[in-house]
Amino acid sequence: MNAKSYFLVIENYGWVITMVERFLGRKELENIVTGATLLGSGGGGSPKGGLALVESALKASPQGIRLVGPEDIPDFEMAAMVAGIGSPVAFFQKGFDVEAIYAFEAIQRIYSMIGQKVTYLVPGEIGGFNSITPMYVAAVKNLPVIDADGCGRAVPELENSLFYLYGVPNSPCALADRNGNVVVLYTNDPMDAYTCELIARHVTTAFGMIAAFATWTLNGETLRRALALNTVTKCEKIGKAIRSAISASRDPVKAATEAAGGYELIRGTITDLTTRTVAGFDFGTTTIEGIVSYEGKKIKIDFKNENIIAWKTEGKPLVMAPDLICLMTIGGEPLTNADTKKDMKVAVIGIPAPDKWRKHPKGFAVWKHILEKMGYMGEYTPLEKLIW
């Protein structure tokens, strides 16, 4: 099904709202998975899981997923984020779907107690899986998804989000398993993302290492002020560019770089890959040695689930978070860090972080504790000033 646009006139709370909705069909959703996997910066969940959720979503809503622009959300309307949390192995072995419905319904019940309806969904981050999770819920519940997200990339911690940076509370937080068991978490400090995540991961362990969580409920005004806007359509644009390039026998890396507004950093071979799992996170380093026009160049990428910093030489960074460090095969397949393997031929693309990160005075501070553990003690420098 091709995407179609519709104008809706809605009367709500005495207001008359004109809203443009676009329906996303199979082709658009598959392009979003491809583009979101690239923008996930090594994380954001498996695209295989995302494609499985696309199937579930289209089964629930054959006409497609309703997508609305952030500018069309009234100030008083409420949206919530829903995502998956847990072990990638558990997601692969057990699957994931109905957990997200239970978590979202729990948030709806909580807000209904104060007479507030939650009638929109928004992705928490960009990724091949977590960009699609709220779309699956939207399909089942016949609700729209907003063309925005809370990071503009994938991130390892709740603190590494625009939600946190711009003061959107992570409390209450609802977690659910596929049996409908629900835990609702309130932190004493509604902005205590560290405690929220710590408890959420313990609950997820009790749920068998896989759960859905719903939180970060916000209205239209806050959403436009805080989040990365129009990122779903950006993913779709990138995915379409990659797929079109492949089908036309053109260079998919160049197509992806141009569509993303990024910079090609290197093409090369993964010559070393080390990974260790600590406290539920995958830490590691990917070493890439250049080929062809990049012969003689080498970069190392340190990651904590997601790619955090790339080094061009010892102690000299090439790109650092919140800017994006994205990998794809030279043949055109975007990669997560769970997919990379030694001897792969890959390209690395650096993409500037959304302005919401760069313009906030603490946009780098929320990443420093991770970067310092990786050996970077300096301040933020945009990738445009660091690249070769």
N, C-alpha and C positions, 0 to 999 in steps of 0.2 A: 504494500500500500504506500502510495506517495504521501508526503506530509501535506495537509490541507489546513487553511486558516479559516477561522470562524469568528464572527463578532457576536458577543453575548451581551445582552442588557440585563443586568441583575438589580433587583431592588432589595436593599438590605439596610436595616437600621434607619430607614427613612431616606437613605441615599440611593441615587440611581447611578450605577456603575457601568461603563462601557468597557468591555474587556476583549482583547484579541487572544484567541487560543489557537494553537497549532497542534495537530495530531501527528505524533511520531509513529511511523510504521516500522516494519522489520528493517528495511534498508537504512533508515535514519538511526534506529537503535543500534544496529551493528556498526555503523560508522562512529557512533558515540562511544561504544566499547573500545574500538580501535584507538580513537583520539584520546580517550580518557586513560587508557593504558600508558600511552606515551607521556601525557601530562602528569601521571601518577608519580613520576620521578623515582621509579623503582619499586613503588608500593601501591597501595590502593586496592589490593586484592586481585585475584586471578581473573583474567579476561574469560577463561573457560567458565568460571562461576558466573560471571556477568552475562555471558551468552545463554547459560542455562536459565537465568532469571528472565532474560528477554523472552524465552519460550514460555515460561510460566506467566509472564505479564500479558503476552499476546493471547494466550489461552483464556485468561480472565477477561481481557478487553480486546477482542479481535479488531476493533476499529483503530486501535493504537493508544498511545499515551498522550494525555492532555498536557501541553507545555505552555506556560504563560510567562511573559516578560516581567521582570521585577518592577518596572514602572507602572504596571497594571494592577498591582496589589494595593488595595486601599490601606491607609494608615492603621485602621482598626482591625483588619483581618489578621489572623494568626497562622503561622506555619511552624512545623516542627521538623527536626532532623531525625532520620532513622538510618542505622547502619549495622553492619555485622561486626562482631568482635570475637576473637578466639584464635585457635590454631589453624593455619592453612591446611594442615594434614586432615584435621577434623572436618573442615569445610569440604575437602575433596572426597573424603570417605562417606560422610553422612549426608551431604547436601545441605541446602539452606533455602528456606522460603517463608513458611508460615510463622516462624519466630518473629519476623519483622512486623507481621500483622498484629500479633499479640502485644508487642512493645508499643506500637503506635496507638492501639486501642487503649492501652493503659494510660498513656499521656492524655488522650482525649477525655477519658473518665476523670482524671485529676482536674483538668481545667473546666470540665462541665460543672464541678462542684461550686465554682465561682461564677457560673453562667457564661463562660467563655468557650466558644467553639474553635476547634483547631481544624481548619478545612484546607490547608495546603501542606505540601511536603517540599523539602529542600535537601539536596545532598549535603552531607557533612564535609566531604572532601571530593577531590577528583581522583578517579581510579577505575580500572576496568570492571571491578565488582561494586565498589561502594557508590559509584555514580548511578548504578542501575537499581540498587536496593530500594530507594524511595520510589522509583518508577514502578517497581513491582507492587508496592503497597498502594500507590496511586491507582494502578489498574484494578486491583481487587476492590478498593473502596470507592472507585469512580470519583477521584479527586484530582486536581491539577498539581503538577510539579512546577516549581519556579525555576526559571533559567538563571541560576546562581549557585554558589556553593560557599562553604565556610572556610576555604583555604586557598583555592586557586591551584591546588596541587594535592598530593597526599602527604600526610604528616605522621610521625611516630607517636606523638603525645597530644592529649587534649589541650595542653598549654600552647602547643605550636599551631594554634588556630586563630583565625580572625574573630571567631566567636569570643574567645578568651580575651584577645587583644582589645576588642571594642566593648568589653563589659557585658556580654550576654551571659546570664547565669547558666551553669551546667546543672543546677538543681531546680526542680526534681529531675531525676534520671530513672527511667524504667528499663529493666532488663527482663528478657523473656527467653524461655527455651521452646522447643518445638512441641512440647506437651502442654503448653499453655501455662506453665508455672511462671509467675511474675514476681520480681523483687523491685520495689520502688525505693530509691535512695534519695535522701535529703542530707546535704552537708550543712554543718553549722554556718559556715561561710559559703553562700551560694556561688562564689567565684573560686572555690578551692578545687581547682581542676586536678591537682595531684592526688588528693584524697579520693575524689570521685573516681578517678581512673584506677587507683589502687584497689578500692572496694569492688569496682566493676570487674576487674580481672579475677579477683577471688571468687566472685559470684559465677563468672564464666567457667572457672575451673569446676565448681560444684555442679554446673549445668552440663558437664561432659566436654568442656573445652570449646563449646560453640554456643553463641547467644546473639540476640539482637539487642541493641539499645536505642532508646529514643530520648532525646533531650534537646537543649538549646531551642526553646520555643520563643519566637519573636514575632513582632508585628511588622507590617509593611514598611513603616517609617524606619525602624531599626534595621531591617533587612537591607534597605537601600544604603543606609549609612555605614553598615559594618561589613557586608559580605562582598566577595568577588562576583561581579555581575556578568551575565551573558556567557557564562563559562560552559554551559551545556551545549549551546550552539557553537562555541569555539571548538569543543571536542568533536562535534559533528563535522565541522569544516575541515579539521585536521584529518579525521578518519576518511572523509570523502576524498581529500587530496591524495592520501596514501594509496587508497584503493584504485583511484583513477590512474595514478602514475603506474602502478603495477600492471593494470590491464592494458595500458598504452605502451608498455615496455619503456617507460621513462624512469628516471632516478627517483625512487620513493623517498630517499633521505633528503634530497634537495626539496622535494615537494612538501614534506613534513616540516622542514626548517622554515620554508617560506610561509606556509599556512599558520605556523605557530608564532611567527615573528621572532624567531630565535637565531642562533649562531651555530654553525657546524664547528665542533671543537676538534674532532679527530675521527678518522676511520682506521680501524686497526684490528688486531687479534687479542683476545683475552688470554694473556700469558700466565696469569696467576689469579686465584680466587680463593680467599679464605673467609670462612663464616663460622661464627659461634653463637649459640643461643644463650642469652642471659636474661633472667627475669621476664621471660615471655617475648623478648625482642631478639631479632636477628641482627647481630653486629658483624661487620666484615669489611674487606677491602677488595676492590676489583682493579687489577692492573691491566692496562691496555697499551700495547706497543703499536705505533703507527705503521701503515703500509702505504705504498704508492706515493702520493704527494706529501704524506705525513711521515715518511720514512725518517727514522732518527728521533722522532718525538715519542714521549711516553707520558701517560697520565695515570694517577692512582685516585680512585674514588672511595672514600670512606662512607659507609652507610650504617644507619640504625633503622632497620626496615627500609626506610627511604634513603636515597642518596643525599648526603648532607654537605660534603665538601669534596672538590676535586683539586688535586695538586699537580702542577706542571713540573716542579722539582721539589726537593726536600725543603719544606718550610715556605714555599711560594705557592699560594693558592691560585687556582684558575677560575673557579666558581664556588660560591658558598651560599647556603640557605640564608634567606628564604628563596633566592633564585633557584630555578629548576635545573637539575642535571638528569637528562633523559637519554635512555638507551634504546636502540632498535637494531635489528639485524640489517646488514647492507641490502638484503633482499626485501626489506619493508615490514618486518614484524616487530612492533613495539614490545619491549621486554620489561618484566618486573625482575627484581633481584632474586626471586625464587626460580626464574627461568634461565638465568645466565649460566653458562658452562665454559669451562676452559677450552680454548682453541676456537671459540666462536668468532666469526668476523662481524664486527659491530661498528656502529657509528654512535658518537656521543653529541647530543645537541644541548646547548645552554639556552635557557629561555628566561627573560626577565620576569621576576615576580610581579603580580598585580600591584597597581599603585597603592592599594589599601595597605600593603605591607611596607612599601618604601616610604610612604608619607607619614606613617605613624612614628612618633618619637621612640617608641619601644618595640618597633617592628623587628629589630635584630636582637634585642635583649632576651626575648623568649627563646631564642635558639642558642644563646651563648653557652649555657651549661652543657649542651651536647657538643658543641664545637670545641670547647676547652678540653673535653675528654679525648678529643681527636687530635689535639695538639695545636689548635689555632687559638691564640690569645688576643688577636687584634680586633679591630672594629670592622664594621661592614664596608665592603667595597663592591659596587655594582659590577656585574660580570663584564659589562661593556668596557670597563677600565682595566680588566685583568686578562682578557683573552689575548692569544698570541699576537 
